[in-house]
Amino acid sequence: MFRLVTFMFVLLCAAMPIQAHKMKSAFTIVLFNERTNHIEVMHRFMLHDAEEAAWQLFDAKADIIADETTQAKFAAYVETKFEVQDNNGNVLPFSLVGYQNDAGYFWVYQELKMPKSLTGLRVRQDALREIWDEQFNIVNIEGRGPAKSLQFEGSEVWRTVSLPDVNQ
């Protein structure tokens, strides 16, 4: 009886159309690193998404896997789509540290010397959102009090977060 039920289940599954929806998402960590006295930013994109985006952003022959020029262009693109302001609206000028392909992901790294007083952030993470309406970006703020997550989807552009003042 078990074999018959299993066989019927397999037949039913084989007859059903398979539609996998691939979620378009990116993940960013903003890390307050007290050891280095820097704010470090790590952006992680699915390599497949970065590759498709490069084709649309640059040209159909762009190769983010093997071409250093395409990788640099994509990293520069990410820099323009990610912005952080302090609680007074001043832009925090992150510098590009590097980028790499690693285990199915494309990473972009940025950093900034930690400002003296920072009690809040205003964050924008628009990478890939002009390409795909369903693009979902998450930014985690870590190393300054409890970790906080900001989500960007749809028409949302800016998110704010309060931080504990380390000078008190």
C-alpha positions in Angstrom: 0.0 0.0 0.0 2.8 2.4 0.9 4.5 1.8 -2.5 1.2 2.5 -4.3 0.7 5.8 -2.4 4.3 6.9 -3.0 4.0 6.0 -6.7 0.8 8.0 -7.0 2.3 11.0 -5.2 5.3 10.9 -7.6 3.0 10.8 -10.6 0.9 13.7 -9.3 4.0 15.8 -8.7 5.4 15.0 -12.1 2.1 16.1 -13.7 2.0 19.4 -11.9 3.8 22.3 -13.6 6.8 23.4 -11.7 7.2 27.2 -11.3 10.0 28.4 -9.1 9.9 32.0 -8.2 13.4 33.3 -7.6 13.3 36.1 -5.0 15.4 39.1 -6.0 17.2 40.2 -2.9 20.4 41.7 -1.6 21.8 41.9 1.8 24.0 44.6 3.4 25.7 44.7 6.8 26.8 48.0 8.3 29.2 47.1 11.0 30.4 49.5 13.7 33.8 47.9 14.3 35.2 49.4 17.5 38.5 47.4 17.1 39.3 49.2 13.8 37.4 52.4 14.6 35.7 52.1 11.2 32.2 51.6 10.0 32.5 48.7 7.6 29.9 47.9 4.9 29.5 44.6 3.2 27.0 44.3 0.3 26.1 40.7 -0.8 24.4 40.0 -4.1 23.5 36.7 -5.6 26.0 36.2 -8.4 23.2 35.3 -10.8 21.3 38.5 -10.0 24.5 40.6 -10.3 25.2 39.0 -13.7 21.7 39.7 -15.0 21.9 43.3 -13.7 25.3 43.9 -15.4 23.8 42.8 -18.7 21.0 45.4 -18.3 23.1 48.1 -16.7 26.2 47.9 -18.9 25.8 45.6 -22.0 24.6 42.2 -22.9 28.2 40.9 -23.1 29.1 42.1 -19.6 30.8 39.3 -17.6 30.8 39.9 -13.8 32.2 36.5 -13.2 35.5 36.8 -15.1 35.9 40.4 -16.2 37.6 42.8 -13.8 36.2 45.9 -15.7 32.6 44.6 -15.2 33.2 43.9 -11.6 34.6 47.4 -11.0 31.6 48.9 -12.8 29.2 46.9 -10.7 30.9 48.0 -7.5 30.8 51.6 -8.6 27.1 51.2 -9.4 26.5 49.9 -5.9 28.3 52.9 -4.4 25.9 55.2 -6.2 22.8 53.3 -5.0 23.8 53.1 -1.3 23.9 56.2 0.9 24.1 56.8 4.6 23.5 60.1 6.3 24.0 61.1 10.0 21.1 62.3 12.1 21.8 65.9 10.8 21.4 64.9 7.2 25.2 64.9 6.4 26.3 62.3 3.9 28.8 59.8 5.4 31.4 59.4 2.6 32.1 55.7 2.5 35.1 54.6 0.4 35.2 51.6 -1.8 37.6 49.0 -0.3 37.1 46.2 -2.8 34.8 43.6 -4.3 34.9 39.8 -5.1 33.1 36.8 -6.4 32.8 34.2 -3.6 30.7 31.0 -3.5 27.9 32.2 -5.7 27.8 35.8 -4.4 29.2 39.1 -5.5 30.5 41.2 -2.6 31.2 44.9 -2.5 33.1 46.4 0.5 33.1 49.9 1.8 34.4 51.7 4.9 34.5 55.0 6.7 36.4 56.2 9.8 33.9 56.2 12.6 32.5 59.7 13.3 32.9 61.0 16.8 29.2 61.4 17.6 26.5 59.4 15.8 23.1 58.8 17.4 21.1 58.0 14.3 21.4 57.0 10.6 19.3 57.6 7.5 19.9 54.8 5.0 19.1 54.3 1.3 19.8 51.0 -0.4 18.5 51.2 -4.0 20.7 48.7 -5.7 18.9 46.7 -8.4 15.6 48.3 -7.5 15.3 50.2 -10.8 15.8 46.9 -12.7 13.3 44.7 -10.8 10.2 45.9 -9.1 10.3 42.9 -6.8 13.8 43.6 -5.6 14.0 43.4 -1.8 17.1 44.8 0.0 17.9 44.3 3.6 20.4 46.3 5.6 21.5 45.1 9.0 23.1 47.6 11.4 25.4 45.8 13.8 28.0 46.5 16.5 26.2 49.5 18.1 23.6 48.2 20.5 21.2 45.5 19.5 21.3 44.6 15.7 18.7 46.4 13.7 17.3 45.5 10.3 16.0 47.8 7.6 14.0 46.6 4.7 13.7 48.3 1.3 11.0 47.3 -1.2 8.4 48.9 -3.4 8.6 52.7 -3.3 10.5 52.9 0.0 13.7 54.9 -0.4 14.9 56.0 3.0 14.8 54.3 6.4 16.0 55.7 9.7 17.5 54.1 12.8 18.4 55.4 16.2 21.8 54.4 17.7 23.0 54.5 21.3 25.3 57.4 21.9 28.7 55.9 22.9 29.9 59.2 24.2 27.6 59.1 27.2 
